[in-house]
Amino acid sequence: MDLAFHVTPHKEGKKVTKRAWLCHTVIVVLCLGVLLTASTAYAQYWVSFADNTRYMALGDSLSAGYGAHPATQGFVYGLYQSGVIDNVNNTLLCNVGVPNATSGDVRTYQLPQVALFFADTGIAYRQIITLTVGGNDLQQILGGADAATVLNTLAVNLSAILGSLAGNFPLAQIYVANQYDPGLGLPGEAGAIAAANALIAQVVGAVPSAMLVDVFSAFQGRSGLLLVERKGADQFQVHPTNAGYQVMQKTFADAIGKP
């Protein structure tokens, strides 16, 4: 009599199904473990910004990169990507530059936003600010506004902007551009720009944490830097070309790189 134990096909099928279920369970558990580990590492990376350098750009269309193609070819994004401020992986950027913004607009609307970006993280971090302002103030003169009034308003607003930044953010390094001459040939144009630049230099010079960025000299006597030079361009299209923004980027970078 054969006493050997024989497994019926039905019971064997149950064993195979059970083994497959166990294999699948192990695989799922392992995958979940990998995902949880990756998620933890990912979370740790994204909450490690406390000591990152923070770069905030304030100002008008020049800070916004208006006229550059694409807009990320503007000088602000160039500074950020080039690493001149800090390694891009260790830098947070906030650009609040808006086309048509005057010094009054920067003072009223942009200045209050700085505290949101330069928040207290519990750890000291490098703070960089760039500012382009004044061009739209000067356009008011071309529109018939009294030049002395416009320039005085620019001086008052710029003083308030820099005073607030220096007072509230003592760690911040502030870089302020002067005005380039678009060479439109309008009556009083050169004189207004010269007066504005003298005023900007005076105000910036009174703030120890601020530095003048001489965009005027960087553009002077050079061609191909402004859209107005392009064939068929609007006669008042004073914004830089991509090449012009690159010159602005280098001028700011040289200032930021100074000890």
TORTIKE-486138 format. One line per 2 residues: number of its first residue (from 0); their letters; for each residue x, y, z of C-alpha. Coordinates in pm, whole numbers, plus 50000, padded with zeros to 5 digits. Layout:
BEGIN
NUM = A = X:Y:Z  ...
//
This chain:
BEGIN
0 = MD = 50000:50000:50000  50148:50324:49888
2 = LA = 50146:50564:50185  50326:50843:50003
4 = FH = 50162:51184:50047  50027:51322:49726
6 = VT = 49922:51685:49686  49615:51730:49479
8 = PH = 49622:51992:49202  49371:52199:49403
10 = KE = 49596:52215:49709  49906:52286:49496
12 = GK = 49725:52576:49333  49650:52721:49676
14 = KV = 50019:52702:49769  50124:52876:49444
16 = TK = 49865:53150:49497  49983:53201:49855
18 = RA = 50348:53226:49747  50260:53478:49474
20 = WL = 50061:53686:49724  50353:53687:49966
22 = CH = 50595:53792:49689  50365:54073:49584
24 = TV = 50329:54188:49943  50706:54198:49993
26 = IV = 50751:54396:49671  50485:54649:49772
28 = VL = 50640:54692:50118  50985:54744:49967
30 = CL = 50851:54998:49719  50673:55187:49995
32 = GV = 50996:55189:50194  51187:55335:49901
34 = LL = 50919:55598:49842  50908:55695:50208
36 = TA = 51286:55723:50219  51287:55936:49904
38 = ST = 51006:56152:50038  51195:56208:50362
40 = AY = 51509:56308:50175  51304:56531:49946
42 = AQ = 51136:56701:50243  51468:56758:50413
44 = YW = 51600:56929:50099  51301:57162:50062
46 = VS = 51308:57281:50422  51678:57365:50417
48 = FA = 51642:57724:50291  51692:57896:50624
50 = DN = 52050:58005:50552  52024:58041:50174
52 = TR = 52127:58372:50018  51822:58576:49922
54 = YM = 51824:58812:49625  51539:59058:49579
56 = AL = 51505:59282:49273  51305:59602:49305
58 = GD = 51218:59859:49045  51076:59918:48703
60 = SL = 51072:59750:48362  51451:59715:48360
62 = SA = 51433:59485:48662  51138:59303:48502
64 = GY = 51346:59231:48191  51097:59411:47968
66 = GA = 51194:59386:47602  51431:59093:47649
68 = HP = 51349:58774:47457  51267:58579:47663
70 = AT = 51221:58805:47966  51452:58574:48160
72 = QG = 51736:58722:47954  51699:59035:48167
74 = FV = 51985:59132:48396  51813:59017:48717
76 = YG = 51779:58658:48599  52128:58672:48453
78 = LY = 52275:58771:48788  52084:58492:48959
80 = QS = 52182:58222:48710  52545:58328:48671
82 = GV = 52631:58257:49033  52783:58600:49090
84 = ID = 52559:58645:49395  52597:58289:49520
86 = NV = 52573:57937:49387  52233:57912:49221
88 = NN = 52151:57609:49437  52202:57825:49744
90 = TL = 52013:58133:49623  51648:58230:49647
92 = LC = 51526:58492:49399  51229:58726:49424
94 = NV = 51181:58978:49142  50906:59233:49203
96 = GV = 51010:59477:48930  50710:59614:48739
98 = PN = 50701:59803:48407  50602:60171:48440
100 = AT = 50683:60180:48811  50798:60521:48936
102 = SG = 50997:60587:49250  50666:60651:49424
104 = DV = 50534:60312:49315  50843:60134:49443
106 = RT = 50815:60315:49774  50442:60255:49814
108 = YQ = 50393:59906:49675  50725:59720:49649
110 = LP = 50906:59832:49962  50647:59677:50199
112 = QV = 50698:59339:50031  51066:59315:50122
114 = AL = 50997:59203:50478  50796:58909:50347
116 = FF = 51096:58779:50155  51368:58875:50403
118 = AD = 51184:58695:50681  51355:58596:51004
120 = TG = 51452:58232:50969  51644:58212:51295
122 = IA = 51970:58193:51100  52164:58482:50949
124 = YR = 52177:58473:50569  52315:58696:50295
126 = QI = 52070:58954:50158  52114:59121:49819
128 = IT = 51892:59392:49671  51913:59550:49326
130 = LT = 51712:59859:49238  51638:60028:48906
132 = VG = 51424:60339:48940  51396:60689:48801
134 = GN = 51336:60633:48431  50960:60660:48458
136 = DL = 50995:60966:48680  51200:61132:48406
138 = QQ = 50935:61047:48148  50700:61276:48339
140 = IL = 50931:61564:48247  50902:61471:47881
142 = GG = 50527:61480:47931  50544:61841:48046
144 = AD = 50583:61806:48423  50807:62054:48604
146 = AA = 51160:61914:48606  51253:62050:48949
148 = TV = 50941:61900:49106  50997:61561:48945
150 = LN = 51362:61546:49049  51282:61654:49403
152 = TL = 51015:61385:49428  51262:61127:49298
154 = AV = 51516:61234:49561  51262:61215:49844
156 = NL = 51132:60873:49738  51475:60724:49679
158 = SA = 51595:60850:50016  51293:60694:50183
160 = IL = 51340:60363:49999  51709:60329:50082
162 = GS = 51663:60457:50437  51394:60198:50504
164 = LA = 51594:59915:50350  51911:60004:50539
166 = GN = 51726:60055:50866  51508:59745:50857
168 = FP = 51756:59511:50691  52105:59598:50818
170 = LA = 52253:59284:50661  52130:59374:50313
172 = QI = 52367:59492:50043  52188:59732:49810
174 = YV = 52290:59804:49451  52125:60099:49277
176 = AN = 52154:60170:48905  52172:60518:48762
178 = QY = 52008:60614:48431  52155:60551:48087
180 = DP = 52099:60806:47810  51871:60658:47541
182 = GL = 51987:60925:47297  51642:61027:47178
184 = GL = 51763:61376:47101  51476:61543:47286
186 = PG = 51519:61897:47420  51653:61889:47775
188 = EA = 51699:61511:47770  52072:61504:47844
190 = GA = 52040:61766:48115  51755:61584:48290
192 = IA = 51947:61255:48289  52262:61423:48419
194 = AA = 52064:61591:48698  51890:61266:48790
196 = NA = 52217:61075:48798  52381:61337:49018
198 = LI = 52085:61314:49253  52090:60932:49256
200 = AQ = 52464:60930:49329  52417:61174:49617
202 = VV = 52135:60977:49777  52310:60641:49736
204 = GA = 52634:60785:49872  52461:60877:50195
206 = VP = 52370:60514:50269  52670:60300:50376
208 = SA = 52509:59971:50273  52420:60098:49925
210 = ML = 52641:60111:49617  52594:60298:49291
212 = VD = 52595:60087:48974  52712:60308:48688
214 = VF = 52495:60184:48403  52520:60528:48239
216 = SA = 52892:60492:48170  52853:60128:48065
218 = FQ = 52605:60229:47790  52756:60559:47685
220 = GR = 52894:60564:47331  52793:60207:47252
222 = SG = 52549:60085:46990  52319:59786:46966
224 = LL = 52215:59807:47330  51871:59967:47290
226 = LV = 51559:59856:47105  51509:60207:46968
228 = ER = 51806:60142:46739  51625:59856:46567
230 = KG = 51470:59919:46228  51101:59995:46260
232 = AD = 51115:60038:46638  50900:60291:46816
234 = QF = 51091:60617:46856  51047:60604:47233
236 = QV = 51134:60235:47278  51414:60296:47525
238 = HP = 51442:59947:47671  51758:59740:47627
240 = TN = 51808:59463:47378  51934:59129:47505
242 = AG = 52284:59268:47450  52194:59573:47655
244 = YQ = 52070:59359:47940  52394:59164:47928
246 = VM = 52584:59491:47973  52362:59574:48269
248 = QK = 52424:59230:48415  52801:59271:48386
250 = TF = 52790:59618:48538  52590:59495:48835
252 = AD = 52809:59186:48865  53123:59401:48877
254 = AI = 52970:59609:49157  52853:59303:49351
256 = GK = 53196:59143:49313  53375:59435:49473
258 = P = 53499:59373:49830
//
